[in-house]
């Protein structure tokens, strides 16, 4: 297929590579062209605008930064909704607002486009290994149509319901992650201050009931001093704020998530917000 991919970042490059490796013809766009050079070397076609991608592909994936970016790419002047051909499938894999996902779905459907929200989890590791979890909200027939392509990027792919439900599922996932990250950070901070060998503790806790994906994958990075982003702090904070806003609209309280967000706000300074989520540990340091 001729596939468009917008957003060549920490995860996007690996995800797009899997599509190319499967033989699909890729048309790509990113705000910073230099980040797309590796894909272009492999044969991806560079497009100078969102509109150019829309005119070139029959299936388009986006994974970009903030909800404002998503709204501009989809609903802005010469955005995907305005520029795509009738019948084009648009798949937003950004973690964004459920309400925005519904808005894009309504606008796209009116233009005879097929729209799904399909945020992912698994970070840079999952993107590289093609083992992401993908939450797909939208028409089930569209989900089934694109499933073979999604399976090139993910291992666990679930249809969550109608438009916006993919984003709600991702919020539930982020809430679970928040607890895991703070638990890991506090555990390692306590162990260090108690004079314990952190390498030994990683093996011990990692083999018992205290283990988690965060502990197994991010714990070793913390111990080695690796705070490179598999997932940016600034993006995780955006997710937590969306989740808390949605919870407020539902009339429920999430005190633990609120606590984790407050802890991260201590890290919301230029040298930390561009680091990976595991850098919460540095707040304890």
N, C-alpha and C positions, 0 to 999 in steps of 0.2 A: 504493500500500500504506500501511497504518498502521505507521510505523516508529518505534521508540524509540531515543533516543540519550542515553547517560549519559556525561558528561565533556565540558564545554564550556570547553576551554582554548585554548592557543595554536593547536593544530591542529584540535581538535574543532569549533570554531565554523565554520571554513571547510568542513570535511568535511560537517557537518550542513547547511550552506547549499546545497551542491551537490544534496543529496537533496531539499530543498524546492524548489529551482529546477526540478527534474525533475518536480515535481507531486506528490510523496509527502507524506502527512500526517504531521507530526512531533510526537512526544511526548517531551519532554526533562526531564532532571533533572541538577542539578549541586549540589555542596555549597554553593557560593556562588552564590546566585540572581542577583545583579547581573551576573555574567558571561554570563548567558543572555538578557539584556534585548534585545540586537540581534536574536536569533532570534525572540523573542516578538513584537517589533514587526513582523516579517515574517510572523507568523501561526502560529508554533510553539506547541503547547499545553504549558504548564508543569505538571509533576507534582510533588507535594510529597514523594515518596519513590520509592525503587527499586521497591517493591511496586506503586505506582500506574502506573509505566511498564509493568511486567510485565503488568498487567491490561488495558492499553490497546493494545498493539502485537503484531503477529504476527512481526516481525523486529526484533531489538534489537541495537544496536551499543554497545560500551563502549570508551572510551579514557581511562583514568584513571592515577593516579600510580605507586604502588608495588605489588609483589605482595601485600602485606598488605591494601591497598585492594581489589584484585581478589578476593581470597579472601572478604573481608567482603561485597562487593557480590553475588557469586555464591552463596556457601555460608553466609553469615551468616543470622541469623533474619530472616525476611521478605525474603530475598535473591532473586535471579532464579531460581535453581533451585527454590526452594520456591514462588514466587509465579506463575511463568509457566504459561500454559495448555499443555496437551498439544499437541505439534506446533510450538510456537514455535521459531524459529531464534535462537540466541544467538551473537553474534560478538564475541569479545574482541580488540580491536585494540591493547591495551596491550602493551608489551614486558615480558614477565614470565617466570617460571620454566617451563621445559618440563614439569617434574614437576607443577606446579600446573595447567597446562593439561590434562594427562592426568587429574588428580583431578577437575577440573570436568567433563570429558568423561564420565567414568564416572558421576558423580553425576547429570548431566543426562540421559544416556541411560537411566538407571534410571527417570527420571520421564517418559520418552517425549518428551524435548526433543532438538532438533538443535543440536549444539555444534561450533563450529570456533574455533581460535585463528588470528588473522589480523593479526599485528603489521605495522606500516608503517614505511617509511623515505622521507625526502624533506623532512622538516622543514616549517616554516611556508610556505616557497616552494611545495613540492609540494602541500601541503594547499590553498593558495589557488588554485593553477593546476589542481588536479584531476589531477596527474601523479605521485601517490605510487606507490611500489612496494609491493605487498601480498603477503605470504607466507602462504598459507593451509594450515593443517594440519587434517586431519579427513577425514570421508567425502567421496569425490570427487563423489558425487551431490548432496550439500549445496553443495559448491563450485560446481557447475554451476548449481544452482538460484539462488544469490545472485549469480552472476557479473555479470548485467546491472546490479545495484545497485552492486556493487564498482567497476564500470567508470565510474560517475559520480564516483568519488573518486580512482581510480588509473589509471595508464597501463600499467604492467607488473604483471600479476597472475599469480602462479604457484601451482599446487597442489604442495605439497612432500611430501605423504604423509599418514600417520596423525596422530592427536592428538599435539600437542607438537612436531611437526616444523616448524610455522610459527615457533615460538619458537627452535628450533635454527637455522633459516635466518637469523632476525634476529640471532642471536648472531654467526654467521659474517659478516654484514654489518657489525655493530658493530666487530668485530675489524679489518676492512678500513678502516673509517672512522678508527679510533684511529690507525693508521699515517699516514693522509692528514693528519689534523689536526696531529699533532706535526711532520710533515715541513713543512707549510705554516708553522707557527709558528716553527720553527727557521730556515727559509729567510728569512722576513721579518725576524726578529731579527738574523740575520747581515747581511742587506743594509742594514738601518738603521745598524748599528754600523760598517759599512764606508763609510758616508756616501753610499749610493746613494739615488736617488729611488725611493720605493716605488711610485708610480704608474707609472713607467716599467717597473719590475720586474714589476708585475702584468701588463702588456701583453706583455712579452718572454717571461716564463716561461709565461704563459697561452696563448701561441701555439706552444709547443714540447712536448717530451716530458715536461717537469716538471709539466705541467698536471694538474689533477684537479677533480672537482666541488667539493671543499672550497676549493681555490685560487681557482676562478672565482667561487664564490658567497660564501664567507666571507672571502676575502682582501680584497675591496673594503670589507667591513664593518670589518675590523681597521684598514685604512688610514684610514678615515673616523672611527674611534673609536666605532663602533656595536657595542655588546656586548649588545644586546637579545636575548632568547632566541628563536631559532627552534626550539631544542631545549636544554633546561636542562642545565647542568653536573651538577647533582645527579642528574638522571635518567640521564645518560650514565654516570656513575660507578656507579650501580645496575646498569646493563646490563653494564659491564665486570666487576663483581664476580660477576654471575650466570654470565657466560661463563667466568671463571676457575674458578669452582666446578664447572661442568659439565666443563671440561677436566680438572680434578683427578679427577673421578669416572671419566673415560675413560682416565686414566693417561697423559695427554699434557701437555707443558709449552708455555706460550705466553709466552716471556720478553719479547718486544716489547710485548705487551699489558700484562704486569705492570709494565714500565717506564713506559708511558703512564699507567697508573692511579696509580703513585707520583708522577708529575709533577702529575697532577690533584689529588692529595691536598694538594699545596702550595696549591692554589686553594680547598680546601674550608673556606672561612671565609664568614660570612654575606654579605658584600658581593659575593662572587664566585660562590658556588654557585647563586645565583638568576639569574646571567647565562647567555648562550648559550655553547655549547661553544667558540666562537672565542676566548673570554676566556682560554683557555690561554696565549695570547700574552702576557697581562699577567704571567704567572709569569716569562717571560723578561725582560720590562721591569724 
